[in-house]
């Protein structure tokens, strides 16, 4: 690729990032994204995975939470360092995902109990 093609690729990537709301310069964002993935890997080292699948999921979650942190950083936390913010999001991604799964399971149990206690008139569930 020559210089013009490289600039066109970078412009395309920057346009996609801008569509997500990420206003950071492309080199800064890519460096912060690698730091987010490194943070997720560091969290995995601190709490070892139970299987190789959790390694892949941990890396994906680091990327995903890093992307979301990049979006949130541009909207609300401009005064904070982008690199540190995305690194923290990557590191906490494993724990946040575990908390979200536990919350979802608890919500599922509550909804099941609410459905079992539901009494609809006319369907033989009680006094008509």
C-alpha positions in Angstrom: 0.0 0.0 0.0 1.2 3.4 -0.8 0.7 6.5 1.4 -2.6 7.5 -0.1 -4.1 4.0 0.5 -2.9 3.9 4.1 -4.4 7.4 4.7 -7.7 6.2 3.2 -7.8 3.1 5.5 -7.0 5.2 8.6 -9.7 7.7 7.5 -12.2 4.8 7.2 -11.3 3.5 10.6 -11.6 7.0 12.1 -15.0 7.4 10.5 -16.2 4.2 12.0 -14.9 5.2 15.4 -16.5 8.6 15.1 -19.8 6.9 14.2 -19.5 5.1 17.6 -18.9 8.5 19.3 -15.2 8.0 19.9 -13.5 11.3 19.4 -10.0 10.3 20.5 -7.2 10.3 17.9 -6.8 6.9 16.2 -3.3 6.1 17.6 -4.4 7.0 21.1 -7.5 4.9 20.9 -5.7 1.9 19.4 -3.0 2.1 22.2 -5.8 2.4 24.8 -7.6 -0.6 23.3 -4.4 -2.7 23.6 -4.2 -1.6 27.2 -7.8 -2.6 27.8 -7.1 -6.1 26.4 -3.9 -6.2 28.5 -5.9 -5.2 31.6 -8.4 -8.0 30.9 -5.5 -10.5 30.5 -4.0 -9.2 33.8 -7.3 -9.8 35.6 -7.4 -13.3 34.1 -3.9 -13.9 35.5 -5.0 -12.7 39.0 -8.0 -15.0 38.9 -7.1 -18.0 36.7 -9.7 -19.2 34.2 -11.4 -22.6 34.7 -11.2 -23.4 31.0 -9.7 -22.2 27.7 -13.1 -20.9 26.7 -12.9 -18.4 29.6 -9.6 -17.1 28.2 -11.3 -16.2 24.9 -14.3 -14.7 26.6 -12.0 -12.7 28.9 -10.2 -11.2 26.0 -13.4 -10.5 24.1 -14.9 -8.8 27.3 -11.8 -6.7 27.6 -12.2 -5.5 24.0 -15.9 -4.9 24.4 -15.7 -3.1 27.8 -12.7 -1.1 26.4 -14.8 0.0 23.4 -17.7 1.0 25.7 -15.2 2.9 27.9 -13.9 4.7 24.9 -17.4 5.8 24.0 -18.2 6.9 27.5 -14.9 8.7 27.9 -15.6 11.0 25.0 -19.0 11.8 26.4 -18.5 12.2 30.1 -14.9 11.8 31.3 -12.8 14.0 29.0 -10.6 15.2 31.8 -9.5 11.7 32.6 -6.7 9.9 30.8 -8.1 7.7 28.0 -5.5 5.1 28.4 -6.0 4.7 32.1 -9.8 4.8 31.8 -9.8 2.0 29.1 -7.2 0.0 31.0 -9.4 0.1 34.1 -12.5 -0.9 32.1 -10.6 -3.9 30.6 -9.3 -5.0 34.0 -12.8 -4.8 35.6 -14.5 -6.4 32.6 -14.2 -9.9 34.0 -15.7 -8.9 37.3 -18.4 -6.7 35.8 -19.5 -9.5 33.5 -19.7 -11.9 36.4 -21.8 -9.4 38.3 -24.1 -8.9 35.3 -24.6 -12.7 34.9 -25.5 -13.1 38.6 -27.9 -10.2 38.3 -29.5 -11.7 35.2 -29.9 -15.1 36.9 -31.5 -13.5 40.0 -33.8 -11.5 37.7 -34.8 -14.7 35.9 -35.7 -16.4 39.2 -37.8 -13.4 40.3 -39.6 -13.3 37.0 -40.3 -17.1 37.2 -41.7 -16.7 40.7 -43.9 -13.7 39.6 -45.2 -15.8 36.7 -46.1 -18.7 39.0 -48.0 -16.4 41.4 -49.9 -14.7 38.6 -53.7 -15.3 38.9 -55.6 -14.5 35.7 -59.4 -14.4 36.1 -61.4 -16.7 33.9 -58.6 -19.3 33.5 -59.4 -21.4 36.6 -56.7 -19.9 38.7 -59.1 -18.8 41.4 -62.6 -17.7 42.2 -64.3 -16.6 39.0 
